[in-house]
Amino acid sequence: MDLSNYLAMDPHLLFGLVNTELRNHSESLDDLVKTHDLDQAALEEKLEKAGYIYQSALKQFR
């Protein structure tokens, strides 16, 4: 999955893509950002502005 333009994506689309990637291909959010070379703080901030917070126990944004 190409997440290279994640900062330009609609946050609701990004939410779905990130959660799908977390569920199917990543062990954790840390693993996802390392695999895709993303800035974790920027990703979390973008999703938080849309109302989504990472829930580590569930391994997804909600």
PyMOL Python script that loads the backbone (N, CA, C, O; Angstrom):
from pymol import cmd

cmd.read_pdbstr("""\
ATOM      1  N   MET A   1       0.843  -1.174   0.000  1.00  0.00           N
ATOM      2  CA  MET A   1       0.000   0.000   0.000  1.00  0.00           C
ATOM      3  C   MET A   1       0.888   1.237   0.000  1.00  0.00           C
ATOM      4  O   MET A   1       1.860   1.313   0.751  1.00  0.00           O
ATOM      5  N   ASP A   2       0.549   2.201  -0.844  1.00  0.00           N
ATOM      6  CA  ASP A   2       1.341   3.424  -0.951  1.00  0.00           C
ATOM      7  C   ASP A   2       0.760   4.503  -0.047  1.00  0.00           C
ATOM      8  O   ASP A   2      -0.306   5.053  -0.323  1.00  0.00           O
ATOM      9  N   LEU A   3       1.461   4.791   1.013  1.00  0.00           N
ATOM     10  CA  LEU A   3       1.041   5.843   1.934  1.00  0.00           C
ATOM     11  C   LEU A   3       1.959   7.061   1.843  1.00  0.00           C
ATOM     12  O   LEU A   3       1.955   7.911   2.734  1.00  0.00           O
ATOM     13  N   SER A   4       2.747   7.147   0.766  1.00  0.00           N
ATOM     14  CA  SER A   4       3.742   8.206   0.663  1.00  0.00           C
ATOM     15  C   SER A   4       3.144   9.609   0.651  1.00  0.00           C
ATOM     16  O   SER A   4       3.817  10.560   1.047  1.00  0.00           O
ATOM     17  N   ASN A   5       1.904   9.761   0.209  1.00  0.00           N
ATOM     18  CA  ASN A   5       1.285  11.090   0.186  1.00  0.00           C
ATOM     19  C   ASN A   5       0.236  11.232   1.292  1.00  0.00           C
ATOM     20  O   ASN A   5      -0.772  11.915   1.111  1.00  0.00           O
ATOM     21  N   TYR A   6       0.473  10.590   2.424  1.00  0.00           N
ATOM     22  CA  TYR A   6      -0.498  10.549   3.511  1.00  0.00           C
ATOM     23  C   TYR A   6      -0.910  11.925   4.025  1.00  0.00           C
ATOM     24  O   TYR A   6      -2.052  12.100   4.451  1.00  0.00           O
ATOM     25  N   LEU A   7      -0.013  12.900   3.996  1.00  0.00           N
ATOM     26  CA  LEU A   7      -0.354  14.220   4.511  1.00  0.00           C
ATOM     27  C   LEU A   7      -1.330  14.966   3.608  1.00  0.00           C
ATOM     28  O   LEU A   7      -2.024  15.875   4.062  1.00  0.00           O
ATOM     29  N   ALA A   8      -1.388  14.588   2.329  1.00  0.00           N
ATOM     30  CA  ALA A   8      -2.304  15.231   1.391  1.00  0.00           C
ATOM     31  C   ALA A   8      -3.642  14.496   1.288  1.00  0.00           C
ATOM     32  O   ALA A   8      -4.582  15.010   0.681  1.00  0.00           O
ATOM     33  N   MET A   9      -3.735  13.310   1.869  1.00  0.00           N
ATOM     34  CA  MET A   9      -4.954  12.498   1.760  1.00  0.00           C
ATOM     35  C   MET A   9      -6.084  13.047   2.626  1.00  0.00           C
ATOM     36  O   MET A   9      -5.855  13.694   3.648  1.00  0.00           O
ATOM     37  N   ASP A  10      -7.298  12.773   2.189  1.00  0.00           N
ATOM     38  CA  ASP A  10      -8.463  13.027   3.023  1.00  0.00           C
ATOM     39  C   ASP A  10      -8.284  12.216   4.307  1.00  0.00           C
ATOM     40  O   ASP A  10      -7.987  11.023   4.234  1.00  0.00           O
ATOM     41  N   PRO A  11      -8.457  12.827   5.476  1.00  0.00           N
ATOM     42  CA  PRO A  11      -8.191  12.106   6.724  1.00  0.00           C
ATOM     43  C   PRO A  11      -9.101  10.894   6.943  1.00  0.00           C
ATOM     44  O   PRO A  11      -8.699   9.936   7.605  1.00  0.00           O
ATOM     45  N   HIS A  12     -10.302  10.923   6.405  1.00  0.00           N
ATOM     46  CA  HIS A  12     -11.210   9.794   6.592  1.00  0.00           C
ATOM     47  C   HIS A  12     -10.794   8.608   5.720  1.00  0.00           C
ATOM     48  O   HIS A  12     -10.928   7.454   6.128  1.00  0.00           O
ATOM     49  N   LEU A  13     -10.292   8.896   4.528  1.00  0.00           N
ATOM     50  CA  LEU A  13      -9.732   7.847   3.677  1.00  0.00           C
ATOM     51  C   LEU A  13      -8.456   7.297   4.313  1.00  0.00           C
ATOM     52  O   LEU A  13      -8.248   6.084   4.358  1.00  0.00           O
ATOM     53  N   LEU A  14      -7.616   8.189   4.797  1.00  0.00           N
ATOM     54  CA  LEU A  14      -6.373   7.785   5.455  1.00  0.00           C
ATOM     55  C   LEU A  14      -6.657   6.898   6.655  1.00  0.00           C
ATOM     56  O   LEU A  14      -5.967   5.901   6.866  1.00  0.00           O
ATOM     57  N   PHE A  15      -7.657   7.246   7.437  1.00  0.00           N
ATOM     58  CA  PHE A  15      -8.076   6.447   8.586  1.00  0.00           C
ATOM     59  C   PHE A  15      -8.332   4.999   8.174  1.00  0.00           C
ATOM     60  O   PHE A  15      -7.825   4.075   8.809  1.00  0.00           O
ATOM     61  N   GLY A  16      -9.104   4.801   7.132  1.00  0.00           N
ATOM     62  CA  GLY A  16      -9.416   3.455   6.661  1.00  0.00           C
ATOM     63  C   GLY A  16      -8.194   2.719   6.144  1.00  0.00           C
ATOM     64  O   GLY A  16      -8.010   1.534   6.423  1.00  0.00           O
ATOM     65  N   LEU A  17      -7.362   3.417   5.394  1.00  0.00           N
ATOM     66  CA  LEU A  17      -6.153   2.792   4.844  1.00  0.00           C
ATOM     67  C   LEU A  17      -5.182   2.382   5.950  1.00  0.00           C
ATOM     68  O   LEU A  17      -4.621   1.287   5.923  1.00  0.00           O
ATOM     69  N   VAL A  18      -4.993   3.267   6.913  1.00  0.00           N
ATOM     70  CA  VAL A  18      -4.065   2.977   8.009  1.00  0.00           C
ATOM     71  C   VAL A  18      -4.588   1.817   8.853  1.00  0.00           C
ATOM     72  O   VAL A  18      -3.823   0.919   9.204  1.00  0.00           O
ATOM     73  N   ASN A  19      -5.867   1.823   9.179  1.00  0.00           N
ATOM     74  CA  ASN A  19      -6.405   0.723   9.978  1.00  0.00           C
ATOM     75  C   ASN A  19      -6.341  -0.601   9.231  1.00  0.00           C
ATOM     76  O   ASN A  19      -6.096  -1.641   9.842  1.00  0.00           O
ATOM     77  N   THR A  20      -6.555  -0.580   7.932  1.00  0.00           N
ATOM     78  CA  THR A  20      -6.433  -1.804   7.129  1.00  0.00           C
ATOM     79  C   THR A  20      -4.990  -2.302   7.159  1.00  0.00           C
ATOM     80  O   THR A  20      -4.739  -3.494   7.330  1.00  0.00           O
ATOM     81  N   GLU A  21      -4.059  -1.390   6.993  1.00  0.00           N
ATOM     82  CA  GLU A  21      -2.642  -1.757   7.022  1.00  0.00           C
ATOM     83  C   GLU A  21      -2.251  -2.291   8.402  1.00  0.00           C
ATOM     84  O   GLU A  21      -1.510  -3.269   8.497  1.00  0.00           O
ATOM     85  N   LEU A  22      -2.739  -1.662   9.462  1.00  0.00           N
ATOM     86  CA  LEU A  22      -2.456  -2.133  10.817  1.00  0.00           C
ATOM     87  C   LEU A  22      -3.016  -3.540  11.027  1.00  0.00           C
ATOM     88  O   LEU A  22      -2.347  -4.400  11.600  1.00  0.00           O
ATOM     89  N   ARG A  23      -4.216  -3.765  10.573  1.00  0.00           N
ATOM     90  CA  ARG A  23      -4.867  -5.064  10.772  1.00  0.00           C
ATOM     91  C   ARG A  23      -4.191  -6.171   9.958  1.00  0.00           C
ATOM     92  O   ARG A  23      -4.016  -7.286  10.450  1.00  0.00           O
ATOM     93  N   ASN A  24      -3.814  -5.866   8.724  1.00  0.00           N
ATOM     94  CA  ASN A  24      -3.357  -6.922   7.814  1.00  0.00           C
ATOM     95  C   ASN A  24      -1.849  -7.094   7.700  1.00  0.00           C
ATOM     96  O   ASN A  24      -1.380  -8.182   7.365  1.00  0.00           O
ATOM     97  N   HIS A  25      -1.071  -6.030   7.975  1.00  0.00           N
ATOM     98  CA  HIS A  25       0.354  -6.125   7.651  1.00  0.00           C
ATOM     99  C   HIS A  25       1.325  -5.608   8.706  1.00  0.00           C
ATOM    100  O   HIS A  25       2.536  -5.747   8.535  1.00  0.00           O
ATOM    101  N   SER A  26       0.833  -5.019   9.787  1.00  0.00           N
ATOM    102  CA  SER A  26       1.740  -4.405  10.757  1.00  0.00           C
ATOM    103  C   SER A  26       1.496  -4.950  12.155  1.00  0.00           C
ATOM    104  O   SER A  26       0.371  -5.269  12.537  1.00  0.00           O
ATOM    105  N   GLU A  27       2.577  -5.043  12.896  1.00  0.00           N
ATOM    106  CA  GLU A  27       2.492  -5.506  14.283  1.00  0.00           C
ATOM    107  C   GLU A  27       2.031  -4.392  15.224  1.00  0.00           C
ATOM    108  O   GLU A  27       1.451  -4.658  16.276  1.00  0.00           O
ATOM    109  N   SER A  28       2.299  -3.134  14.831  1.00  0.00           N
ATOM    110  CA  SER A  28       1.980  -1.991  15.685  1.00  0.00           C
ATOM    111  C   SER A  28       2.040  -0.727  14.835  1.00  0.00           C
ATOM    112  O   SER A  28       2.430  -0.767  13.668  1.00  0.00           O
ATOM    113  N   LEU A  29       1.651   0.392  15.435  1.00  0.00           N
ATOM    114  CA  LEU A  29       1.771   1.671  14.740  1.00  0.00           C
ATOM    115  C   LEU A  29       3.239   1.981  14.473  1.00  0.00           C
ATOM    116  O   LEU A  29       3.579   2.493  13.407  1.00  0.00           O
ATOM    117  N   ASP A  30       4.097   1.683  15.417  1.00  0.00           N
ATOM    118  CA  ASP A  30       5.535   1.896  15.241  1.00  0.00           C
ATOM    119  C   ASP A  30       6.044   1.108  14.033  1.00  0.00           C
ATOM    120  O   ASP A  30       6.819   1.633  13.233  1.00  0.00           O
ATOM    121  N   ASP A  31       5.620  -0.128  13.900  1.00  0.00           N
ATOM    122  CA  ASP A  31       6.000  -0.968  12.761  1.00  0.00           C
ATOM    123  C   ASP A  31       5.505  -0.354  11.453  1.00  0.00           C
ATOM    124  O   ASP A  31       6.244  -0.316  10.469  1.00  0.00           O
ATOM    125  N   LEU A  32       4.265   0.125  11.435  1.00  0.00           N
ATOM    126  CA  LEU A  32       3.694   0.717  10.224  1.00  0.00           C
ATOM    127  C   LEU A  32       4.474   1.938   9.776  1.00  0.00           C
ATOM    128  O   LEU A  32       4.807   2.060   8.597  1.00  0.00           O
ATOM    129  N   VAL A  33       4.775   2.851  10.707  1.00  0.00           N
ATOM    130  CA  VAL A  33       5.482   4.073  10.303  1.00  0.00           C
ATOM    131  C   VAL A  33       6.910   3.779   9.863  1.00  0.00           C
ATOM    132  O   VAL A  33       7.428   4.452   8.971  1.00  0.00           O
ATOM    133  N   LYS A  34       7.551   2.793  10.466  1.00  0.00           N
ATOM    134  CA  LYS A  34       8.899   2.418  10.028  1.00  0.00           C
ATOM    135  C   LYS A  34       8.865   1.766   8.655  1.00  0.00           C
ATOM    136  O   LYS A  34       9.706   2.061   7.806  1.00  0.00           O
ATOM    137  N   THR A  35       7.910   0.891   8.433  1.00  0.00           N
ATOM    138  CA  THR A  35       7.793   0.189   7.154  1.00  0.00           C
ATOM    139  C   THR A  35       7.542   1.161   6.006  1.00  0.00           C
ATOM    140  O   THR A  35       8.096   1.004   4.918  1.00  0.00           O
ATOM    141  N   HIS A  36       6.712   2.155   6.252  1.00  0.00           N
ATOM    142  CA  HIS A  36       6.325   3.091   5.188  1.00  0.00           C
ATOM    143  C   HIS A  36       7.080   4.415   5.260  1.00  0.00           C
ATOM    144  O   HIS A  36       6.784   5.336   4.499  1.00  0.00           O
ATOM    145  N   ASP A  37       8.050   4.521   6.166  1.00  0.00           N
ATOM    146  CA  ASP A  37       8.871   5.724   6.332  1.00  0.00           C
ATOM    147  C   ASP A  37       7.998   6.965   6.517  1.00  0.00           C
ATOM    148  O   ASP A  37       8.126   7.947   5.785  1.00  0.00           O
ATOM    149  N   LEU A  38       7.105   6.901   7.515  1.00  0.00           N
ATOM    150  CA  LEU A  38       6.183   7.995   7.818  1.00  0.00           C
ATOM    151  C   LEU A  38       6.606   8.700   9.097  1.00  0.00           C
ATOM    152  O   LEU A  38       7.283   8.115   9.942  1.00  0.00           O
ATOM    153  N   ASP A  39       6.210   9.939   9.233  1.00  0.00           N
ATOM    154  CA  ASP A  39       6.425  10.691  10.461  1.00  0.00           C
ATOM    155  C   ASP A  39       5.245  10.374  11.384  1.00  0.00           C
ATOM    156  O   ASP A  39       4.124  10.816  11.133  1.00  0.00           O
ATOM    157  N   GLN A  40       5.494   9.624  12.431  1.00  0.00           N
ATOM    158  CA  GLN A  40       4.417   9.169  13.313  1.00  0.00           C
ATOM    159  C   GLN A  40       3.657  10.324  13.929  1.00  0.00           C
ATOM    160  O   GLN A  40       2.428  10.291  13.986  1.00  0.00           O
ATOM    161  N   ALA A  41       4.360  11.345  14.392  1.00  0.00           N
ATOM    162  CA  ALA A  41       3.691  12.491  15.015  1.00  0.00           C
ATOM    163  C   ALA A  41       2.786  13.203  14.019  1.00  0.00           C
ATOM    164  O   ALA A  41       1.678  13.608  14.370  1.00  0.00           O
ATOM    165  N   ALA A  42       3.245  13.359  12.784  1.00  0.00           N
ATOM    166  CA  ALA A  42       2.433  14.029  11.756  1.00  0.00           C
ATOM    167  C   ALA A  42       1.213  13.190  11.402  1.00  0.00           C
ATOM    168  O   ALA A  42       0.123  13.728  11.209  1.00  0.00           O
ATOM    169  N   LEU A  43       1.389  11.883  11.316  1.00  0.00           N
ATOM    170  CA  LEU A  43       0.270  10.987  11.017  1.00  0.00           C
ATOM    171  C   LEU A  43      -0.770  11.047  12.128  1.00  0.00           C
ATOM    172  O   LEU A  43      -1.962  11.196  11.861  1.00  0.00           O
ATOM    173  N   GLU A  44      -0.324  10.933  13.361  1.00  0.00           N
ATOM    174  CA  GLU A  44      -1.260  10.975  14.491  1.00  0.00           C
ATOM    175  C   GLU A  44      -1.954  12.331  14.585  1.00  0.00           C
ATOM    176  O   GLU A  44      -3.145  12.392  14.890  1.00  0.00           O
ATOM    177  N   GLU A  45      -1.230  13.415  14.329  1.00  0.00           N
ATOM    178  CA  GLU A  45      -1.827  14.750  14.392  1.00  0.00           C
ATOM    179  C   GLU A  45      -2.901  14.914  13.316  1.00  0.00           C
ATOM    180  O   GLU A  45      -3.975  15.451  13.585  1.00  0.00           O
ATOM    181  N   LYS A  46      -2.609  14.456  12.109  1.00  0.00           N
ATOM    182  CA  LYS A  46      -3.586  14.563  11.019  1.00  0.00           C
ATOM    183  C   LYS A  46      -4.857  13.799  11.355  1.00  0.00           C
ATOM    184  O   LYS A  46      -5.961  14.310  11.163  1.00  0.00           O
ATOM    185  N   LEU A  47      -4.709  12.583  11.855  1.00  0.00           N
ATOM    186  CA  LEU A  47      -5.876  11.780  12.182  1.00  0.00           C
ATOM    187  C   LEU A  47      -6.594  12.310  13.429  1.00  0.00           C
ATOM    188  O   LEU A  47      -7.819  12.235  13.519  1.00  0.00           O
ATOM    189  N   GLU A  48      -5.841  12.840  14.378  1.00  0.00           N
ATOM    190  CA  GLU A  48      -6.456  13.394  15.585  1.00  0.00           C
ATOM    191  C   GLU A  48      -7.329  14.604  15.255  1.00  0.00           C
ATOM    192  O   GLU A  48      -8.395  14.784  15.843  1.00  0.00           O
ATOM    193  N   LYS A  49      -6.875  15.431  14.312  1.00  0.00           N
ATOM    194  CA  LYS A  49      -7.665  16.594  13.899  1.00  0.00           C
ATOM    195  C   LYS A  49      -9.010  16.181  13.306  1.00  0.00           C
ATOM    196  O   LYS A  49      -9.970  16.951  13.342  1.00  0.00           O
ATOM    197  N   ALA A  50      -9.081  14.965  12.762  1.00  0.00           N
ATOM    198  CA  ALA A  50     -10.331  14.438  12.202  1.00  0.00           C
ATOM    199  C   ALA A  50     -11.114  13.640  13.240  1.00  0.00           C
ATOM    200  O   ALA A  50     -12.178  13.098  12.941  1.00  0.00           O
ATOM    201  N   GLY A  51     -10.581  13.569  14.465  1.00  0.00           N
ATOM    202  CA  GLY A  51     -11.295  12.896  15.544  1.00  0.00           C
ATOM    203  C   GLY A  51     -10.872  11.466  15.810  1.00  0.00           C
ATOM    204  O   GLY A  51     -11.533  10.758  16.569  1.00  0.00           O
ATOM    205  N   TYR A  52      -9.784  11.028  15.199  1.00  0.00           N
ATOM    206  CA  TYR A  52      -9.321   9.647  15.370  1.00  0.00           C
ATOM    207  C   TYR A  52      -8.081   9.596  16.258  1.00  0.00           C
ATOM    208  O   TYR A  52      -7.098  10.293  16.005  1.00  0.00           O
ATOM    209  N   ILE A  53      -8.133   8.780  17.283  1.00  0.00           N
ATOM    210  CA  ILE A  53      -7.027   8.609  18.234  1.00  0.00           C
ATOM    211  C   ILE A  53      -6.568   7.155  18.175  1.00  0.00           C
ATOM    212  O   ILE A  53      -7.390   6.240  18.113  1.00  0.00           O
ATOM    213  N   TYR A  54      -5.249   6.946  18.195  1.00  0.00           N
ATOM    214  CA  TYR A  54      -4.726   5.580  18.158  1.00  0.00           C
ATOM    215  C   TYR A  54      -4.976   4.879  19.483  1.00  0.00           C
ATOM    216  O   TYR A  54      -4.656   5.406  20.548  1.00  0.00           O
ATOM    217  N   GLN A  55      -5.545   3.700  19.404  1.00  0.00           N
ATOM    218  CA  GLN A  55      -5.809   2.862  20.573  1.00  0.00           C
ATOM    219  C   GLN A  55      -4.843   1.672  20.501  1.00  0.00           C
ATOM    220  O   GLN A  55      -5.091   0.715  19.768  1.00  0.00           O
ATOM    221  N   SER A  56      -3.759   1.732  21.250  1.00  0.00           N
ATOM    222  CA  SER A  56      -2.729   0.702  21.152  1.00  0.00           C
ATOM    223  C   SER A  56      -3.242  -0.680  21.556  1.00  0.00           C
ATOM    224  O   SER A  56      -2.814  -1.685  20.989  1.00  0.00           O
ATOM    225  N   ALA A  57      -4.141  -0.740  22.515  1.00  0.00           N
ATOM    226  CA  ALA A  57      -4.676  -2.043  22.945  1.00  0.00           C
ATOM    227  C   ALA A  57      -5.485  -2.706  21.831  1.00  0.00           C
ATOM    228  O   ALA A  57      -5.540  -3.933  21.744  1.00  0.00           O
ATOM    229  N   LEU A  58      -6.109  -1.892  20.984  1.00  0.00           N
ATOM    230  CA  LEU A  58      -6.913  -2.414  19.869  1.00  0.00           C
ATOM    231  C   LEU A  58      -6.116  -2.469  18.572  1.00  0.00           C
ATOM    232  O   LEU A  58      -6.540  -3.092  17.598  1.00  0.00           O
ATOM    233  N   LYS A  59      -4.960  -1.812  18.567  1.00  0.00           N
ATOM    234  CA  LYS A  59      -4.106  -1.699  17.394  1.00  0.00           C
ATOM    235  C   LYS A  59      -4.858  -1.069  16.214  1.00  0.00           C
ATOM    236  O   LYS A  59      -4.807  -1.561  15.086  1.00  0.00           O
ATOM    237  N   GLN A  60      -5.558   0.038  16.510  1.00  0.00           N
ATOM    238  CA  GLN A  60      -6.269   0.762  15.467  1.00  0.00           C
ATOM    239  C   GLN A  60      -6.607   2.174  15.932  1.00  0.00           C
ATOM    240  O   GLN A  60      -6.587   2.487  17.123  1.00  0.00           O
ATOM    241  N   PHE A  61      -6.917   3.004  14.955  1.00  0.00           N
ATOM    242  CA  PHE A  61      -7.409   4.343  15.258  1.00  0.00           C
ATOM    243  C   PHE A  61      -8.918   4.228  15.425  1.00  0.00           C
ATOM    244  O   PHE A  61      -9.576   3.465  14.718  1.00  0.00           O
ATOM    245  N   ARG A  62      -9.450   4.986  16.356  1.00  0.00           N
ATOM    246  CA  ARG A  62     -10.901   4.996  16.598  1.00  0.00           C
ATOM    247  C   ARG A  62     -11.341   6.414  16.856  1.00  0.00           C
ATOM    248  O   ARG A  62     -12.525   6.661  17.084  1.00  0.00           O
TER     249      ARG A  62
END
""", "prot")
cmd.dss("prot")
cmd.show_as("cartoon", "prot")
cmd.util.cbc("prot")
cmd.orient("prot")
